[in-house]
Each structure stands twice: as structure tokens, then as C-alpha cells.
Amino acid sequence: GYEVAANGSLVGYGTSPFAERKIVHGGRQSMPFEYDNTTATYSEAKRTFDGPQDWTKHGIKTLTVWFYGDPANVAQQMYLKINSTKIPYDGEAENLKMSAWQMWYISLAGKSVSDVASLSIGFDKLGGAGGTGKVLIDDLRLYSLDRQQIP
């Protein structure tokens, strides 16, 4: 969201280390994501890949995202975008207030994933009302298994 007036997101901490190193799901760090939809239209972070990725190569069926909320968060509508296709979080918006790691399963069935150029995570206003908060994002993973088979 940096220098984009309509985007109320901020990824990373303002000082080094920029990643979260104490509250992590896997590995050694997670990504802090602050959202503020009180004056901004939306809050979104986007990763553009160096070249398009073909997620159909290995029979990919599911994308998972782990997130960790904060009780002080104002619930908003979390979403993920593959290129420009927006996929709303299908759990309760109040889950953004839980200070525990939660897995979001995203079925890729019927989605165009043979030419993935970008992946975004964001938050829209919920019911027209803006809000602020911070979540940690970790372990975005692709699986060739469906939801029932993922451990």
C-alpha cells in the first residue's frame, strides 16, 4: 500500500528486522500485515512473480495460507487474488481476532492457475464499514491434494 492512496496496507515492520521472528508458524519468520480501511478503499499486498507460474504442472488442487490474528483487530473481509481473480475468505471474519495460527484452505478447482503472474492478500471493508488491524501471514503452500487429504 505504500504510496497508493486507495490502499491502506503496510507489510513488514518499520525497523529491522522487518519480518516477525517470535510468532511464526513454520520456518524462522512470518509476514506482518497491517490493514487500515477507515480512510482507504482496501488494504492489499501483492507479490508479482519474475515469470508466470504454471500451478497445473503437478496437479495442484489446493493453496493454503496460515494467518494469526489479534483480539484488537476490527474484522474485515480477507481475500486472496490469483492474478485478478478475487477469492474471499470463507471463514468467519471474527477469526481475524484470534491470536492463534489458523489455516485457510483455498480450492483451486475451476480456477485459472496455468499462468499465475501475481498473488495478493488483502482486506476489504466488511458491510461497508472500515476497520484496522494486524495479522501475521505464514506458510503459503500449494498441494496436489484436496482439503480432506491435507494434514
RAGI-V482101 format. One record per backbone hydrogen bond with DSSP energy under -0.5 kcal/mol. NH is the residue of the N-H (numbers start at 0). CO is the residue of the C=O. Records with the same first field share a line. If there is no record, write none. Layout:
NH=CO ; CO
//
This chain:
3=0
4=2
6=3
7=5 ; 41
9=33
11=31
12=17
19=29
23=21
28=25
29=19
30=136
31=29
32=134
33=9
34=132
35=7
36=130
39=35
40=5
41=5
42=122
44=120
46=118
47=45
48=46 ; 116
52=115
54=52 ; 112
56=53
58=55
59=54
60=142
61=142
62=105
63=140
64=103
65=137
66=101
67=135
68=97 ; 99
69=95
72=69
73=131
74=72
76=123
77=75
78=121
79=86
80=119
81=84
82=80 ; 117
84=81
85=83
86=79
87=85
88=77
94=91
95=92
96=93
97=94
98=96
99=97
101=66
103=64
104=102
105=62
106=104
107=60
110=107
112=110
115=52
116=114
118=46
119=80
120=44
121=78
122=42
123=76
124=40
125=128
126=124
128=125
132=34
134=32
135=67
136=30
137=65
140=63 ; 138
142=61
148=145
149=145 ; 146
//
